[in-house]
Amino acid sequence: MEEKIEPWEITTNRYVGFIDIMGFKDWVAREDHDIIYKIMKTVSKSIGITQGIFGIPSDAETENYVENIFITTFSDSIIIFSKDGDANTLDSFMGAISTLSLDLFNYGIPHKGAVAFGKMTVDFEASIFFGQPLIDAYLLEEELAFYGIAVHSTAEFLNNLKDDENIIEYLCPFKTASANHLTVTPGITDLQKQF
């Protein structure tokens, strides 16, 4: 008997990650277009590999599964959506955003970002993506005065997030002040578990 596949709920509580590549407008204005395209192709390849590794649910028993995360790009922004708010999905989401951050740093691409949680609509067929967590992640990213990924208060106080090995508490510099926030470390510490 074949396992029934449940598609993503269009609207549900989920984690959203927003990563912005810094200085992209100036980069496009100064660099050769083909060089930027090659670098963005490298970023796209990293996203594909990350999606392949972390999109697979840890309890997937067949090839017919629904991925835990979805990663997309638009210009200089990378957006990561989780399927839902479950603990297994959170593990995949955090592994993916941590790995992407490490890859970007390894490519010499400065970036900053944020993670938020809440009611989010992700309608793949109609290409409709909106919700408060996307706005929260974007606005927090805009306020950061360091390269890295901070966790918004909507996700920060969830009990299962504080125990994640990809998360540390950090005195984050913001444009107007500094405050302790959970932050995502670049690169997971137990990548071997994912293979």
N, C-alpha and C positions, 0 to 999 in steps of 0.2 A: 504494500500500500504506500502510495506516494505522500510525503509530508505536505500538508496544506500550507501555502505561502500567504502570509498576511501582508498586504502592502502597507506602506506608510500611511498613517492617518494624516489627512491634509492639515488639520488644525489640532494641535496638542501642545502640552508643555514639553519643551526640548531645550537643549543647550545650543547656543549659537556662539561661534568664534568669528571674530573679525580681525584680519591682519592687513595692515597697510604698509606698502613699500615706501620708504621715506625718500624724498627728493626726486620722485619719478618725473615730475613736470620738467625740472631743470635737466635731468638726465636725458629726456627725450629731446629737449631743445639743443643740447650740446653734443650728444653722441650720434654716431652713424646709426641709422634706422636698423640696418641689418645686424649690428652688434646687439642692440637691445632685443631684437627678435630672437636671436640665438640664446641669450640669457633667459628670456621668458620661456622659450622652449625647454630649457633645462629645468626651470621652476615647474613647468607643466608636467614634465616627466617625473619629477619628485612627487608632485601631487598624485599622479597616477599610481606610482608605487605605494605611496602612503595609503591611498584609498584601497588598494589591493590587499595590503597587510592588515590594516585596522578596520576595514569595512566588514570583514567577515566576523559574524558573531562567534563568541567563544564556544557556544553550545551548538554550532551548526553541524549537523550530521550528514547532510546531503549537499549536492551541488545546487539544489534549489532552495536558496535562502534569500532573505531580504537583507541588504546591507544595513549596518548600524549607523553609518555616517554617509554624508554626501558633501563633497568638496567642489566648489566652483570658483571661478575667477571672473573679475570684470576689471579691465585695465590694470591698475596697480593694487587691487584689493583681492584678497583671498577670503572666502566665506565658507565656514564649516558648519553644517547642521547635523545634529544628532537625530536619530529616528524618534526617540522619546526620552524620558527622563530616568529610565531604569539604570541600575548599577552596572550591568554588563555593557550597556550602551555608553555610559559615562567612561568606563575604562577604555573603550575604543576611541572615544572622542578625545580624551586627554592624551592618549598615546599618539594620536594623529597630530594634534596641534603642537605637542612637544617636539615631535619628530620634524614637522615642517619648520618650526622655529630653528632647530639645529641646522637643518639643511640650508635655510636662508643665510644664517650666520656663516656657515661653511663656504657658501658661494660669495661671501662678502657683500650681501644685500642687507642694508640696515632696514629694520622693520620694527613696528610696534603694533600692539593689538590688545584685545580684551575678550573675555568670555562672560556671557550672561545667560540667564535661564528664565523661561516663562512661556507664555502662550504665543505660539508662532505658527503662521500658515506657510506651508511649503507645498505648492501645487505645481508639480512638474509638468503636467499636461498643458496647463494654461500659462505657464511661466509666471506665476504669481508668488512672490516671496515678501511677506511683511509681518511685523509683529514688534512688540515692545522690546524683546531681548536683542533684536538686531539694532534697534535704536540705542539701547543702553550700551551695548558693546561698542558701537561707533562713537558715541559721545565720550565714553571713558577713554577710548584710544586717543581721541582728540586732545584730552587733557594731560596725557602722559608726557613727561619730560625725560624719558629714558627709552632705550631700545629694549623691548621685551614685551611680555604679555601679562596683563593684570586680570584679576578676577573681580567682576562686578559684584556688588552686595547681593544681588538677586541669586547668585550662585554661591557666593562666599560662605554663607551661613548654613548651607546644606551639609548635614553631618557626614555624608559619604564622600564629600569632596575634600574635607580636611585631612583624611587619611590617605589620599592619593599620593603615590611616591613621586609624581611629577609636579607636585605643588609645594612651595615653601612660602613662609611669611617673610615679607620684605618691606622695608621702609621706602615706599615708592615716591620718587620726586614727581610732582605735578607742576603745571605751569604756575600755579598760585601758592602752593605749599607742598608739604610732604605728609604722607599718611601710611600707616601699616595696612597692607593688603596682601592677600594671597596672590602669588604669581606663579606662572607656569615656567618650569625650568626647561631650557632647550635640550632636548634629547632624553629619552627614557633610560632608566638605569637597568632595566631587565629586558632588553630587546630580544634576548634569546627565548624568552617565554612566548613570544609572538610567532615563532617558527615551528 
